[in-house]
Amino acid sequence: MKRLKLSYLLPILVGILLVPCKITAQTFPFILPKEKPNQPLSASMQRNYDNYLTPRPEDNELYTQFKYTPLKGLDYSNHDGTVTRRDPSKVIFENGKYYVWYTHRQTPTPPKGAKMSNDTIPSADWDLAEIWYATSVDGFTWEEQGVAIPRPPKPHLGHRSVATADILKWKGKFYMYYQGFSEASGTRGDDCPVLASYADSPDGPWTAVNKIIIPNGPKNTWDQFSIHDPYPLVYKDKIYLYYKSDFDGNPELIRMQGLATSDNPLGPFTKNPLNPVLASGHETTLFPFKDGIAALTIKDGNEHKTIQFAKDGVNFEIASIVELMPTAAGPYIPDAFTNTKDGRGITWGISHFINYTTWSKNHSILVRFDCDLSLDVNDPEMKKHHVYHRPEVYFSQGLSKKQKARIEKENEKLKD
């Protein structure tokens, strides 16, 4: 056999090297597919397609950033801690204007803790409070209308404080659900029941029912002590009333959310056998979305700072992970009470900031939040992937004196 000259082999070798490498089925494509590829995927990529509504956050109708705006028209006594507004209800639109209800405290001093509290000095920000309301024509400037639900006289439930209200419209009437405190918060006062009042108009007058609407659970069950944050929606021809309970206390309280349903606003309500239906979230904030219910799981728990969705209103799955969630959010939900099977979502609402100045002047303020959790809005600015924080935001989360002392001891041991 004759040997091929090197001059003949070089073109052949170069040609082989220049042939593009064939992309195998194992290689993930450059353009992120909208549908899950039919190929082996890592656990993370599996979650990206299986656990969220879309593989890209900006395409996810239940993903958003949140924007915040101070409200105009509300006075806080120069922020000296004697006036607080917190825990807003859902916003509704009636009589050509928006309505919101909230916990309102106006006391001679800021909160002083349970040991120093009395009939005029509050133990906590929501102690010695009543439920007030305000109206607005644009959602930014609000006119306070005064008290809606006053504290009843002793010995009625709620004579110490009424707080954390939410609104229901059912068959032309309005129903307000709220917590009724009979002791100062910080003693056993937080073990308060859910009460209700009703009216023919959002402007009242409100008639108190003077009975417990959602009873505590039996001994040794998760909601045996507290039923907080009642939050009603109309869904599947019934009233779906979500609530929170604080339980466990080892070492800190765990907050989870349950569900009770009824076809009568004043009960009886039947608790769902799968309670708690949400394992995370400090406050209750939910809204109809498509054929199910979406929930903002705000603070607390393994799944905090997520938006979740349940087609049946019970079995929630994480739909997105978000930032800077509104605290105690009361969204404007046009279809909250329409029994819709095509929930359109939300774009704004009212929430609160706690401890607005210092703990010695502890009080909360109401603010407006905006978002794009709506099927009818497409706002790319609300769909950005992250929020930029200035360095001072991070530095404000500095080490405590105890932590610094621990680090000093660790450094001293290294010198030995």
Secondary structure, DSSP 8 states (H G I E B T S, - for coil): -----HHHHHHHHHHHHHS-----TTS--SS--SS--SS---HHHHHHHHTSSSSSGGG-TT----EEEE-BS---GGG-SSEEEE----BEEETTEEEEEEEEEE-SS----GGG--SSS-SSTTTTEEEEEEEESSSSB-EEEEEEE----TTSTTSSEEEEEEEEEETTEEEEEEEEESS-TTTTTTS--EEEEEESSTT---EE--S-SB----TTSTTSS--EEEEEEEETTEEEEEEEEEEE-SSSEEEEEEEEEESSTT---EE-TT--SBS--SB--EEEEETEEEEEEBSSSTT-SEEEEETTSSS-EEEEE-SS--TT-EEB-TTTTTT-SSEEEEEEEEEEESSSS-GGG---EEEEEEEEEESS---GGGG-S-----HHHHHTS---HHHHHHHHHHHHHHH-
